[in-house]
Amino acid sequence: MKKLIFSAIIGAVIFGSIGFLTFVGYGAGNCDVPGKACDCFCCHMFGLRGYESCGDFGLLIGIVSGIVVGIFCYRIAWNR
């Protein structure tokens, strides 16, 4: 059981970091450009602008997908 939880935590940390950094770049490059309206889905979801809202979204998506991948890898590695 401890290995399962450890796998899920490691997956969440890795994928959460990747998702956060990816979406921060997306939000800063697409939403906070002067003269452009912020019409991306992240801005409407969290009510913030640019890298703040997209970074939060990427972190949440990364954590959830990392937990799923971590559990999947645990099941494959130990055949349980």
Backbone as CSV, one residue per row, in Angstrom:
resi,resn,N_x,N_y,N_z,CA_x,CA_y,CA_z,C_x,C_y,C_z
1,MET,0.814,-1.196,0.000,0.000,0.000,0.000,0.857,1.260,0.000
2,LYS,1.986,1.207,0.724,2.868,2.369,0.769,3.488,2.647,-0.593
3,LYS,3.788,1.594,-1.340,4.367,1.776,-2.674,3.345,2.399,-3.631
4,LEU,2.092,2.036,-3.477,1.033,2.606,-4.308,0.893,4.107,-4.054
5,ILE,0.863,4.492,-2.797,0.748,5.905,-2.443,1.984,6.664,-2.890
6,PHE,3.154,6.074,-2.716,4.396,6.710,-3.142,4.418,6.907,-4.656
7,SER,3.953,5.911,-5.404,3.896,6.030,-6.863,2.946,7.146,-7.294
8,ALA,1.811,7.242,-6.624,0.846,8.294,-6.950,1.408,9.676,-6.630
9,ILE,2.108,9.805,-5.515,2.692,11.099,-5.138,3.791,11.502,-6.104
10,ILE,4.653,10.575,-6.465,5.732,10.881,-7.415,5.146,11.289,-8.762
11,GLY,4.144,10.573,-9.235,3.493,10.927,-10.497,2.841,12.297,-10.431
12,ALA,2.199,12.608,-9.304,1.542,13.906,-9.150,2.550,15.049,-9.140
13,VAL,3.678,14.848,-8.486,4.705,15.900,-8.429,5.311,16.135,-9.811
14,ILE,5.650,15.065,-10.508,6.287,15.206,-11.818,5.319,15.816,-12.832
15,PHE,4.136,15.233,-12.954,3.176,15.724,-13.940,2.619,17.092,-13.559
16,GLY,2.458,17.356,-12.260,2.001,18.662,-11.818,2.991,19.760,-12.172
17,SER,4.272,19.476,-11.995,5.306,20.457,-12.350,5.336,20.710,-13.850
18,ILE,5.254,19.650,-14.624,5.261,19.802,-16.083,4.025,20.567,-16.548
19,GLY,2.862,20.217,-16.019,1.633,20.906,-16.396,1.647,22.372,-16.006
20,PHE,2.149,22.657,-14.813,2.216,24.044,-14.352,3.115,24.877,-15.253
21,LEU,4.310,24.390,-15.522,5.248,25.156,-16.343,4.761,25.313,-17.781
22,THR,4.125,24.293,-18.308,3.612,24.361,-19.673,2.497,25.394,-19.789
23,PHE,1.554,25.357,-18.888,0.417,26.264,-18.981,0.752,27.685,-18.543
24,VAL,1.760,27.857,-17.692,2.201,29.213,-17.363,2.737,29.890,-18.620
25,GLY,3.507,29.165,-19.403,4.009,29.704,-20.668,2.900,29.989,-21.651
26,TYR,1.893,29.130,-21.667,0.764,29.343,-22.566,0.001,30.608,-22.175
27,GLY,-0.281,30.766,-20.910,-1.045,31.922,-20.456,-0.287,33.225,-20.627
28,ALA,0.997,33.200,-20.360,1.787,34.420,-20.500,1.960,34.807,-21.958
29,GLY,2.010,33.833,-22.845,2.213,34.115,-24.254,0.945,34.452,-25.010
30,ASN,-0.197,33.997,-24.532,-1.439,34.166,-25.279,-2.450,35.092,-24.629
31,CYS,-2.432,35.217,-23.331,-3.472,35.993,-22.657,-3.025,37.389,-22.256
32,ASP,-1.783,37.566,-21.909,-1.326,38.851,-21.392,-0.634,39.713,-22.435
33,VAL,-0.882,39.456,-23.680,-0.300,40.277,-24.745,-1.150,41.543,-24.868
34,PRO,-0.528,42.723,-24.779,-1.316,43.960,-24.870,-2.059,44.050,-26.205
35,GLY,-3.305,44.466,-26.121,-4.124,44.609,-27.316,-4.950,43.395,-27.649
36,LYS,-4.683,42.269,-26.994,-5.462,41.050,-27.208,-6.442,40.876,-26.056
37,ALA,-7.604,40.384,-26.368,-8.558,40.062,-25.314,-8.217,38.685,-24.753
38,CYS,-8.417,38.518,-23.486,-8.141,37.220,-22.873,-9.362,36.329,-23.060
39,ASP,-9.331,35.518,-24.088,-10.455,34.639,-24.387,-10.122,33.163,-24.169
40,CYS,-9.026,32.885,-23.487,-8.700,31.471,-23.287,-9.577,30.884,-22.179
41,PHE,-9.731,29.580,-22.202,-10.628,28.904,-21.274,-10.161,29.007,-19.833
42,CYS,-8.863,29.083,-19.600,-8.335,29.171,-18.233,-8.769,30.460,-17.556
43,CYS,-8.748,31.552,-18.289,-9.106,32.851,-17.709,-10.564,32.867,-17.267
44,HIS,-11.426,32.250,-18.043,-12.839,32.215,-17.689,-13.114,31.232,-16.554
45,MET,-12.319,30.196,-16.456,-12.546,29.180,-15.439,-12.187,29.684,-14.045
46,PHE,-11.036,30.362,-13.920,-10.562,30.792,-12.611,-10.808,32.269,-12.331
47,GLY,-11.214,33.031,-13.320,-11.489,34.437,-13.120,-10.244,35.297,-12.990
48,LEU,-9.116,34.774,-13.373,-7.855,35.514,-13.342,-7.406,35.759,-14.770
49,ARG,-6.238,36.352,-14.936,-5.733,36.621,-16.272,-4.386,35.955,-16.475
50,GLY,-4.167,35.521,-17.687,-2.847,35.083,-18.146,-2.254,33.911,-17.406
51,TYR,-0.989,34.081,-17.004,-0.241,32.968,-16.429,-0.817,32.528,-15.082
52,GLU,-1.497,33.413,-14.366,-2.067,33.033,-13.072,-3.148,31.969,-13.229
53,SER,-4.083,32.190,-14.127,-5.169,31.230,-14.289,-4.716,29.981,-15.030
54,CYS,-3.916,30.136,-16.055,-3.471,28.965,-16.821,-2.504,28.107,-16.012
55,GLY,-1.694,28.718,-15.161,-0.800,27.950,-14.291,-1.565,27.103,-13.297
56,ASP,-2.626,27.667,-12.714,-3.473,26.900,-11.797,-4.130,25.722,-12.498
57,PHE,-4.638,25.964,-13.701,-5.291,24.905,-14.463,-4.295,23.789,-14.804
58,GLY,-3.105,24.159,-15.259,-2.090,23.165,-15.593,-1.657,22.348,-14.394
59,LEU,-1.565,22.993,-13.240,-1.194,22.281,-12.022,-2.254,21.250,-11.654
60,LEU,-3.517,21.638,-11.691,-4.590,20.707,-11.350,-4.663,19.531,-12.318
61,ILE,-4.598,19.832,-13.605,-4.645,18.756,-14.606,-3.427,17.844,-14.474
62,GLY,-2.266,18.431,-14.231,-1.047,17.637,-14.070,-1.092,16.723,-12.862
63,ILE,-1.621,17.219,-11.752,-1.706,16.396,-10.546,-2.652,15.222,-10.748
64,VAL,-3.812,15.487,-11.317,-4.782,14.410,-11.534,-4.234,13.363,-12.504
65,SER,-3.668,13.814,-13.615,-3.125,12.848,-14.572,-1.899,12.141,-14.004
66,GLY,-1.111,12.810,-13.181,0.046,12.170,-12.556,-0.339,11.082,-11.581
67,ILE,-1.413,11.295,-10.839,-1.895,10.262,-9.922,-2.344,9.032,-10.706
68,VAL,-3.078,9.254,-11.784,-3.556,8.141,-12.605,-2.378,7.378,-13.217
69,VAL,-1.406,8.096,-13.755,-0.245,7.447,-14.368,0.582,6.719,-13.306
70,GLY,0.731,7.318,-12.125,1.483,6.671,-11.050,0.852,5.363,-10.612
71,ILE,-0.466,5.350,-10.468,-1.169,4.120,-10.085,-1.080,3.089,-11.204
72,PHE,-1.205,3.534,-12.441,-1.100,2.630,-13.585,0.291,1.992,-13.639
73,CYS,1.333,2.784,-13.442,2.702,2.243,-13.450,2.927,1.275,-12.297
74,TYR,2.353,1.554,-11.153,2.460,0.638,-10.020,1.812,-0.696,-10.343
75,ARG,0.628,-0.642,-10.952,-0.084,-1.879,-11.293,0.691,-2.707,-12.322
76,ILE,1.320,-2.033,-13.270,2.108,-2.745,-14.278,3.385,-3.331,-13.657
77,ALA,4.054,-2.564,-12.825,5.341,-2.979,-12.284,5.213,-4.159,-11.312
78,TRP,4.154,-4.165,-10.502,4.018,-5.219,-9.519,2.879,-6.185,-9.819
79,ASN,2.267,-6.115,-10.986,1.230,-7.044,-11.451,0.135,-7.287,-10.403
80,ARG,-0.415,-6.191,-9.888,-1.473,-6.346,-8.874,-2.714,-5.675,-9.327
